[in-house]
Amino acid sequence: MVALQIGVPGGAKAQITGPDSVATGHLANSAEEYWPAVKDTLHNRFINRIKHLPIRSGRGFMGYGLHLRETYENYQTYYWGLGPTDRNGYLLHRAIGYADVRWNRHFRAYAEANSSTISGRTGGPRPVQDVNKLNFNQLFAELSWPLAPRAHLFVRLGQQALQYGQGTLLDLRDINVRRSFMGAKAIVYLGNTRVDGLAMWLVRNDPGFFDDGRDRTQWLLGGWLTHAYQHRLVTRLDLVYLYVHRDRTLFNQGIGAERRHTAGSSLYYKRGHWNGITEVEGQLGHFAGGPIKAWKAAQLVAYEVPSPKWRPVFTLQGALSSGDRNASDDELNTFNPLYPKGIYYGYVDNVGSSNVLVAHPRADVNLAPQIRLLTGYYRFWRTSLQDGVYVPNGVLLLPAVATGRFIGEMYDVILAYNPTPVLTMQATGVYFRRGPYLLNQPALTTDIYYGGLRVTVRI
């Protein structure tokens, strides 16, 4: 389960819950965490007491942290044979350190640096996602003003990570190299409602030392509203509008400039041991001079069995997104997830959320107090036979073929061990069996077999 608090920092907050994709080793955005005053942490762990230090005679405080992650991955065949065969696997190394200075109630400065590298991979690093030797993920200043007894305004300027909702449109892409943006964000809290306004450029991932910069070919404008309900069924409503400009995007229809408007909503609900999320999005705009008309709908339902020892959770998720109906006309119908999670379905690189129908049951259970077993099954179909298959960030991976709607099926098993709040260890196994669509692609030679080990330390 995932919990979210909405409200003015230091004031009353509403607690709401919803199903989570079980973030085993995936870390949230530390810049969004509100660390209470040091006096409120005196009874917590020793590490908490030394992490949050008072400054200016107690009128402010400083927080800091360190995230270390070491991952071993072994793809016997990467993307069904499109990538290199690597029998020995490779290692991913990542370290993230941050410092958060709350000077007083009105001014804050936040810095987060990242070092991500890879060793031993046949074919070398994958573009964008594997290597960034040392750069800032986030570096911003924040000003805040009270507007009313239950209202507050925050303005952030600088480089920032964006993580909203379930990560299906805006996420920090928690693969080896995270995604960030440069620009301005305004946040308004009105009781149990939070409204974010965004004006951002994407930040390029240049793999050297402190060489990242604005990607002037990609920028976004928009807003995200989140409201928490004190209701016996409905717990939360998200409303979103985003405008994204890209000078160059690749779809099955071709390559061109993209100007896309996305509007949508997500409804979270909880009743007893049941949780659910309903999500819908529509998209309009222009691509290569022609119109865009696209959409997506997703539904998730989860049931947590009332067993304190085993805590089994059964989840059923389905999603359907539009694909292009005719590559020869000028109208584009392919849904674009914009800037989503780095791995959209499951725990390995595979199919994204464009032009796809997916059905996904899952069962999770505690094997011991700190050991949890997570199992999932996925079936993928193309929505339109006139469109191809896309990677999670919405870029075309494989072209359309006239036959073979069924893409394939995937099984994953994860064993997660959390001996302490600081340490997480997990082992992952995945098998992706090709369906007729992938079997009709001559470049694809085999199914996907994956094994991985990960250790995460968060201090």
C-alpha positions as CSV (number, residue, x, y, z in Angstrom):
1,M,0.0,0.0,0.0
2,V,1.1,3.6,-0.6
3,A,0.2,6.5,1.7
4,L,0.0,10.1,0.8
5,Q,-0.4,13.1,3.0
6,I,-1.9,16.3,1.7
7,G,-1.9,19.6,3.6
8,V,0.2,22.5,4.7
9,P,3.6,21.3,6.1
10,G,3.4,21.6,9.9
11,G,-0.4,21.8,9.8
12,A,-3.3,19.3,9.6
13,K,-3.0,16.6,7.0
14,A,-5.4,14.1,5.5
15,Q,-4.1,10.5,5.2
16,I,-5.2,8.7,2.1
17,T,-4.2,5.3,0.7
18,G,-4.2,3.4,-2.6
19,P,-2.6,0.4,-4.3
20,D,1.0,0.8,-5.1
21,S,3.2,-1.0,-7.6
22,V,5.4,-2.2,-4.7
23,A,8.4,-0.1,-4.9
24,T,11.0,-2.7,-4.1
25,G,14.2,-0.7,-4.2
26,H,12.5,2.2,-6.0
27,L,12.9,5.4,-4.1
28,A,10.5,8.3,-3.9
29,N,11.4,11.9,-4.5
30,S,13.2,13.0,-1.3
31,A,12.5,16.7,-2.1
32,E,8.8,16.1,-1.5
33,E,9.3,14.7,2.0
34,Y,8.6,17.1,4.9
35,W,11.0,16.5,7.8
36,P,9.4,17.6,11.1
37,A,11.2,19.8,13.6
38,V,14.0,18.1,15.4
39,K,12.1,18.1,18.7
40,D,9.6,15.7,17.1
41,T,12.2,13.2,16.2
42,L,14.0,12.8,19.5
43,H,12.3,9.4,20.2
44,N,13.0,8.0,16.7
45,R,16.1,6.1,15.6
46,F,19.5,7.6,16.2
47,I,20.1,8.1,12.5
48,N,17.0,10.3,12.3
49,R,18.2,12.5,15.2
50,I,21.6,13.2,13.5
51,K,20.1,13.6,10.0
52,H,17.9,16.6,10.9
53,L,20.0,19.3,12.6
54,P,18.7,22.6,14.0
55,I,20.3,25.8,12.6
56,R,20.0,29.5,13.5
57,S,19.1,28.7,17.2
58,G,16.3,26.4,16.2
59,R,14.6,28.8,13.7
60,G,15.5,26.4,10.9
61,F,16.9,23.0,10.3
62,M,19.0,21.1,7.8
63,G,18.3,17.5,6.5
64,Y,20.5,15.3,4.5
65,G,20.6,11.8,3.2
66,L,22.3,9.2,1.1
67,H,20.9,6.5,-1.2
68,L,23.1,3.7,-2.4
69,R,22.0,1.1,-4.9
70,E,23.9,-1.8,-6.5
71,T,22.2,-4.0,-9.1
72,Y,23.2,-7.1,-11.0
73,E,21.2,-7.8,-14.2
74,N,21.4,-10.7,-16.7
75,Y,19.3,-10.5,-19.9
76,Q,20.0,-13.7,-21.8
77,T,18.4,-11.8,-24.7
78,Y,17.7,-8.1,-24.5
79,Y,14.4,-7.0,-26.2
80,W,13.8,-10.5,-27.7
81,G,17.2,-10.3,-29.6
82,L,17.2,-6.7,-30.7
83,G,20.0,-6.0,-28.1
84,P,23.2,-7.9,-27.3
85,T,23.3,-11.4,-25.8
86,D,25.2,-11.3,-22.5
87,R,25.6,-14.6,-20.7
88,N,27.5,-13.1,-17.7
89,G,25.4,-10.0,-17.0
90,Y,26.5,-6.6,-15.8
91,L,26.5,-4.3,-12.8
92,L,24.7,-1.0,-12.3
93,H,26.1,1.3,-9.6
94,R,24.2,4.4,-8.3
95,A,24.8,6.9,-5.4
96,I,22.4,9.8,-4.6
97,G,23.2,12.3,-1.9
98,Y,21.0,15.3,-0.9
99,A,21.0,18.3,1.4
100,D,17.8,20.2,2.4
101,V,18.2,23.5,4.2
102,R,15.1,25.1,5.7
103,W,16.4,28.5,6.6
104,N,13.2,29.6,8.1
105,R,9.4,29.3,7.4
106,H,9.8,31.2,4.1
107,F,13.0,30.0,2.4
108,R,14.4,26.6,1.5
109,A,17.3,25.4,-0.6
110,Y,17.6,21.8,-1.9
111,A,20.4,20.0,-3.7
112,E,20.6,16.4,-4.9
113,A,23.6,14.9,-6.7
114,N,23.6,11.6,-8.6
115,S,26.5,9.4,-9.8
116,S,25.4,6.4,-12.0
117,T,27.7,4.1,-13.8
118,I,27.7,0.6,-15.4
119,S,30.3,-2.1,-15.7
120,G,30.6,-5.3,-17.7
121,R,27.7,-4.9,-20.2
122,T,28.2,-6.4,-23.6
123,G,27.5,-3.6,-26.1
124,G,28.2,-0.8,-23.6
125,P,25.8,1.5,-21.7
126,R,22.3,2.0,-23.0
127,P,21.6,5.6,-24.1
128,V,20.3,8.0,-21.4
129,Q,19.4,5.4,-18.8
130,D,22.7,3.8,-17.6
131,V,25.5,6.4,-17.2
132,N,25.7,9.9,-15.7
133,K,29.0,10.1,-13.9
134,L,28.2,13.0,-11.6
135,N,25.5,15.6,-12.0
136,F,22.7,17.3,-10.1
137,N,19.3,15.7,-10.2
138,Q,17.8,18.6,-8.4
139,L,19.0,22.0,-7.4
140,F,16.4,24.6,-6.5
141,A,15.4,27.4,-4.2
142,E,11.9,27.5,-2.7
143,L,10.0,30.5,-1.3
144,S,6.8,30.2,0.7
145,W,4.0,32.4,2.0
146,P,0.9,31.7,4.1
147,L,-2.2,32.8,2.3
148,A,-4.9,32.0,5.0
149,P,-5.1,29.7,8.1
150,R,-5.3,26.6,5.9
151,A,-3.7,27.9,2.7
152,H,-0.1,28.2,1.7
153,L,1.9,29.1,-1.5
154,F,5.3,27.6,-2.5
155,V,7.4,28.7,-5.5
156,R,10.3,26.6,-6.6
157,L,12.9,27.8,-9.1
158,G,15.6,25.6,-10.6
159,Q,16.2,21.9,-11.5
160,Q,13.6,19.6,-10.1
161,A,12.2,16.0,-10.3
162,L,8.5,15.5,-11.2
163,Q,6.7,12.6,-9.7
164,Y,2.9,12.6,-9.7
165,G,0.1,10.0,-9.3
166,Q,1.0,6.5,-10.2
167,G,3.9,7.7,-12.4
168,T,2.0,7.1,-15.7
169,L,2.5,10.6,-17.1
170,L,5.2,12.3,-14.9
171,D,7.7,10.4,-13.0
172,L,11.4,10.6,-11.9
173,R,12.1,7.5,-14.0
174,D,13.8,5.5,-11.2
175,I,16.1,3.5,-13.4
176,N,19.9,4.0,-13.0
177,V,19.7,7.6,-14.2
178,R,16.8,9.7,-13.0
179,R,14.9,12.3,-15.1
180,S,14.7,15.9,-14.1
181,F,13.4,19.2,-15.4
182,M,14.5,22.9,-15.3
183,G,12.1,25.7,-14.6
184,A,9.4,26.9,-12.2
185,K,6.8,25.2,-10.1
186,A,4.1,26.9,-8.0
187,I,2.4,24.8,-5.3
188,V,-0.8,26.0,-3.6
189,Y,-2.2,24.1,-0.6
190,L,-5.9,24.8,0.2
191,G,-6.9,22.6,3.1
192,N,-6.9,19.0,1.7
193,T,-6.3,20.2,-1.9
194,R,-2.9,20.7,-3.5
195,V,-2.5,22.4,-6.9
196,D,0.8,22.4,-8.8
197,G,1.5,24.7,-11.7
198,L,4.5,23.7,-14.0
199,A,6.6,25.5,-16.6
200,M,9.6,23.3,-17.4
201,W,12.3,22.3,-19.9
202,L,13.5,18.7,-19.9
203,V,17.1,18.3,-18.6
204,R,19.5,16.4,-21.0
205,N,21.4,13.5,-19.6
206,D,25.0,14.2,-20.7
207,P,27.1,11.4,-19.2
208,G,30.1,13.4,-18.0
209,F,30.7,15.5,-14.9
210,F,28.3,18.4,-14.2
211,D,27.6,18.8,-17.9
212,D,23.8,18.3,-18.0
213,G,21.8,21.2,-19.5
214,R,18.4,22.2,-20.7
215,D,17.0,20.3,-23.6
216,R,15.6,23.3,-25.6
217,T,13.7,20.9,-27.9
218,Q,11.4,19.7,-25.2
219,W,9.3,21.6,-22.7
220,L,6.0,21.3,-20.8
221,L,3.4,23.5,-19.2
222,G,0.5,22.4,-17.1
223,G,-1.1,21.8,-13.7
224,W,-1.9,18.9,-11.4
225,L,-4.6,19.0,-8.8
226,T,-4.9,16.5,-5.9
227,H,-7.8,16.5,-3.5
228,A,-8.1,14.2,-0.4
229,Y,-11.6,13.2,0.7
230,Q,-12.8,12.2,4.1
231,H,-15.3,9.7,2.7
232,R,-16.2,6.1,3.3
233,L,-15.4,5.1,-0.3
234,V,-13.7,7.9,-2.3
235,T,-10.3,8.9,-0.9
236,R,-8.7,11.0,-3.6
237,L,-9.2,12.7,-6.9
238,D,-6.4,13.8,-9.3
239,L,-7.0,16.2,-12.2
240,V,-4.3,16.9,-14.7
241,Y,-3.6,19.1,-17.7
242,L,-0.2,19.0,-19.5
243,Y,1.0,20.6,-22.7
244,V,4.2,19.1,-24.1
245,H,6.3,20.5,-27.0
246,R,8.8,18.3,-28.8
247,D,10.7,19.3,-31.8
248,R,11.2,15.7,-32.9
249,T,9.3,12.5,-32.0
250,L,9.2,9.0,-33.6
251,F,6.0,7.1,-34.2
252,N,5.0,4.4,-36.6
253,Q,3.5,7.1,-38.7
254,G,6.8,8.9,-39.1
255,I,9.1,11.5,-37.5
256,G,8.0,15.1,-36.8
257,A,7.3,17.9,-34.3
258,E,4.8,17.2,-31.6
259,R,2.5,19.6,-29.7
260,R,0.3,17.5,-27.5
261,H,-2.4,18.5,-24.9
262,T,-3.2,15.9,-22.3
263,A,-6.1,16.1,-19.9
264,G,-7.2,13.4,-17.5
265,S,-8.3,12.3,-14.1
266,S,-7.6,9.6,-11.5
267,L,-10.1,8.5,-8.8
268,Y,-8.8,6.6,-5.8
269,Y,-11.2,4.7,-3.6
270,K,-11.1,2.4,-0.5
271,R,-13.7,0.3,1.3
272,G,-12.7,-2.1,4.0
273,H,-10.0,-4.3,2.5
274,W,-10.6,-3.2,-1.1
275,N,-8.7,-0.5,-2.9
276,G,-9.1,0.8,-6.5
277,I,-7.9,3.4,-9.0
278,T,-9.7,4.5,-12.2
279,E,-7.6,6.6,-14.6
280,V,-8.6,8.2,-17.9
281,E,-6.7,10.5,-20.2
282,G,-7.5,12.2,-23.6
283,Q,-5.0,13.8,-25.9
284,L,-5.3,16.4,-28.7
285,G,-2.7,18.4,-30.6
286,H,-0.6,18.3,-33.7
287,F,2.1,16.0,-35.1
288,A,4.0,16.7,-38.3
289,G,1.3,19.2,-39.3
290,G,-1.6,16.7,-38.7
291,P,-4.0,16.4,-35.8
292,I,-3.6,14.2,-32.7
293,K,-6.6,12.3,-31.2
294,A,-5.6,9.7,-28.6
295,W,-6.7,8.3,-25.3
296,K,-6.1,5.9,-22.5
297,A,-8.1,4.2,-19.7
298,A,-6.9,2.1,-16.9
299,Q,-8.5,0.3,-13.9
300,L,-6.9,-1.3,-10.9
301,V,-8.6,-3.2,-8.1
302,A,-6.8,-4.7,-5.1
303,Y,-8.0,-6.8,-2.1
304,E,-5.9,-7.2,1.0
305,V,-6.8,-10.4,2.9
306,P,-7.2,-9.6,6.7
307,S,-4.3,-11.7,7.8
308,P,-1.7,-9.8,9.9
309,K,0.9,-12.5,9.5
310,W,0.8,-13.2,5.8
311,R,-0.8,-10.0,4.5
312,P,-1.7,-11.4,1.1
313,V,-2.8,-8.9,-1.5
314,F,-4.5,-9.8,-4.8
315,T,-4.6,-7.2,-7.6
316,L,-6.2,-7.1,-11.0
317,Q,-5.2,-4.3,-13.4
318,G,-6.2,-3.6,-16.9
319,A,-5.3,-0.8,-19.3
320,L,-6.2,0.2,-22.9
321,S,-4.6,2.9,-24.9
322,S,-5.2,4.0,-28.5
323,G,-3.0,3.3,-31.5
324,D,-2.8,4.9,-34.9
325,R,-5.6,3.7,-37.1
326,N,-4.0,4.6,-40.5
327,A,-0.3,5.3,-41.0
328,S,-1.1,6.8,-44.4
329,D,-3.3,9.7,-43.3
330,D,-2.2,12.8,-41.4
331,E,-4.1,12.0,-38.2
332,L,-2.1,10.5,-35.3
333,N,-4.0,8.3,-32.8
334,T,-1.1,6.9,-30.8
335,F,-1.3,7.6,-27.1
336,N,1.9,9.1,-25.7
337,P,2.7,8.6,-22.0
338,L,4.9,11.8,-22.0
339,Y,7.5,11.3,-19.2
340,P,6.4,8.1,-17.3
341,K,8.1,5.5,-15.2
342,G,11.3,4.0,-16.6
343,I,9.8,0.5,-16.7
344,Y,6.1,0.7,-17.2
345,Y,4.9,-2.9,-16.9
346,G,6.7,-5.3,-14.6
347,Y,10.4,-4.9,-13.6
348,V,12.3,-5.3,-16.9
349,D,12.5,-3.4,-20.2
350,N,9.6,-4.5,-22.4
351,V,6.3,-3.0,-23.7
352,G,5.2,0.5,-22.9
353,S,1.7,2.0,-22.6
354,S,1.2,3.1,-26.2
355,N,-1.1,1.1,-28.5
356,V,-1.6,-1.6,-26.0
357,L,-4.2,-3.6,-24.2
358,V,-2.8,-5.2,-21.0
359,A,-4.4,-7.5,-18.4
360,H,-2.3,-8.0,-15.3
361,P,-3.3,-10.1,-12.2
362,R,-0.9,-10.2,-9.3
363,A,-0.6,-11.9,-5.9
364,D,1.8,-10.8,-3.1
365,V,2.3,-12.4,0.3
366,N,4.6,-12.2,3.3
367,L,6.7,-15.3,3.8
368,A,8.3,-14.0,7.0
369,P,8.1,-10.7,8.9
370,Q,10.7,-9.0,6.6
371,I,10.4,-11.2,3.5
372,R,7.7,-10.6,0.8
373,L,7.0,-12.6,-2.3
374,L,5.5,-10.7,-5.3
375,T,4.2,-12.6,-8.4
376,G,2.7,-11.1,-11.5
377,Y,1.4,-12.2,-14.9
378,Y,0.8,-10.0,-17.9
379,R,-0.9,-10.4,-21.3
380,F,-0.3,-7.8,-24.0
381,W,-2.2,-7.1,-27.2
382,R,-1.9,-4.3,-29.8
383,T,-4.9,-2.0,-29.8
384,S,-4.5,-1.3,-33.5
385,L,-3.0,-3.6,-36.1
386,Q,-1.9,-0.5,-38.1
387,D,0.5,0.6,-35.3
388,G,3.6,-0.8,-33.7
389,V,5.0,-1.5,-30.3
390,Y,6.5,1.3,-28.2
391,V,9.0,1.4,-25.3
392,P,7.9,2.9,-21.9
393,N,8.8,6.5,-22.8
394,G,6.6,6.4,-25.9
395,V,9.3,6.0,-28.6
396,L,8.6,3.4,-31.4
397,L,10.4,0.1,-30.8
398,L,8.9,-2.2,-33.5
399,P,6.9,-1.3,-36.6
400,A,3.3,-2.3,-37.5
401,V,2.6,-5.6,-39.2
402,A,-0.8,-6.6,-40.5
403,T,-1.1,-9.8,-38.6
404,G,-0.6,-10.8,-35.0
405,R,-2.6,-8.7,-32.5
406,F,-1.2,-10.7,-29.5
407,I,2.2,-9.4,-28.5
408,G,3.0,-11.9,-25.7
409,E,2.8,-12.8,-22.1
410,M,5.1,-12.1,-19.2
411,Y,5.7,-13.7,-15.8
412,D,7.7,-12.1,-13.0
413,V,8.6,-13.2,-9.5
414,I,10.3,-11.0,-6.9
415,L,11.6,-11.9,-3.4
416,A,12.1,-8.8,-1.3
417,Y,13.9,-8.7,2.1
418,N,13.8,-5.7,4.4
419,P,15.9,-6.6,7.5
420,T,16.0,-2.9,8.6
421,P,14.3,0.3,7.5
422,V,17.7,1.3,5.9
423,L,18.4,-1.9,3.9
424,T,16.4,-3.6,1.1
425,M,17.5,-6.6,-0.9
426,Q,15.6,-8.2,-3.7
427,A,15.9,-11.0,-6.3
428,T,13.9,-10.8,-9.5
429,G,13.2,-13.4,-12.2
430,V,11.2,-12.6,-15.5
431,Y,10.2,-14.6,-18.5
432,F,8.5,-13.0,-21.5
433,R,7.1,-15.4,-24.1
434,R,6.6,-14.0,-27.6
435,G,3.2,-14.0,-29.2
436,P,2.3,-13.9,-33.0
437,Y,3.2,-10.2,-33.4
438,L,6.7,-10.7,-32.1
439,L,7.1,-14.0,-33.9
440,N,6.3,-12.2,-37.2
441,Q,9.3,-9.8,-36.6
442,P,12.3,-11.5,-38.3
443,A,14.9,-9.6,-36.2
444,L,13.5,-11.1,-32.9
445,T,15.1,-14.4,-32.3
446,T,14.0,-15.6,-28.8
447,D,12.0,-14.9,-25.7
448,I,13.3,-12.7,-22.8
449,Y,14.9,-14.4,-19.8
450,Y,16.0,-12.1,-17.0
451,G,17.5,-12.5,-13.6
452,G,18.5,-9.7,-11.3
453,L,19.8,-8.9,-7.8
454,R,19.6,-5.5,-6.0
455,V,20.7,-4.1,-2.8
456,T,19.5,-0.6,-1.7
457,V,20.7,1.4,1.3
458,R,18.8,4.5,2.3
459,I,20.4,6.6,5.1
